Amino acid sequence: SIELSQLEKKAIQRLRILKLDDIDSLFSLRFSGKERLWGIRQGNIFRILWWDPEHEVCLSHKKHT
C-alpha cells in the first residue's frame, strides 16, 4: 500500500475528480520495472483505478544514491 501523501500531484488531483481523495492509501501492483496497476482494496476485491505504464503516479527514489 502507498499513502496518498507519497503520490504525485496529478494523481491526487485525479483522485479528487473521482471523489476518492478521502481514502488513506492506494495499492500498487508491479508488472515490470516500470509498469504498475493502481487501485483500492476493499476486502478481497481490488478495484482498479488506473494503469501506470511509466511509473509516474508515485515516483520511487533509489536508496543510498
N, C-alpha and C positions, 0 to 999 in steps of 0.2 A: 504494500500500500504506500501511497505517496500523499503527504499532506498538501492541501491546496496552497499553502504559503510557498511551496517549492516549485510551483508551476509558473510558466512564463505568462506575462500579462495577457497575451492574446487568448490563451487557454482559459484564464479566469474570466475574461470578457465573454467568451463563448458560453461558459457555464452560466453567467448571468442571463444571457439571452435565452438559454434553455430553462431558466428558472431553477437551476440546480446548484447555485452558489451557497446554499445553506448546508451542504454536506461537509463532513470533516475531511474525507480523503477519497482518492480515486485509486483504482488498481491498474497496473500496467502489466501486460503480458508481452514478453520479448520473443520475437520470432527469428531475428538475426542480430547482427551487430547494431543496426540502427532501427530496424522495423519494430514498432510497438502497436499494440491494440489497447485502447484505454476504455475503462468502463467503471461501473458501480457494482459492487457485490451486494446482493440482497438475499441473505440466506444462502441457498445453494444455487442461486441464479446470478449469472454475470450479465449485466445489462450493458451492451456495447454503446459507447458514446462516439468514438471516432478512431480512425486508422491514422497512424503517425509513421509514414514510411521513412522520414528523415530524422526522426528523434528530436523534434522541435518543441514538443509540449513541455517537457521537463529536461532541461539540459543537465548533463552529468559532468562532473569535474573529476579528472583523474587524481588519485591520491598521490601525494609526495611529488608533485610537479610544481 
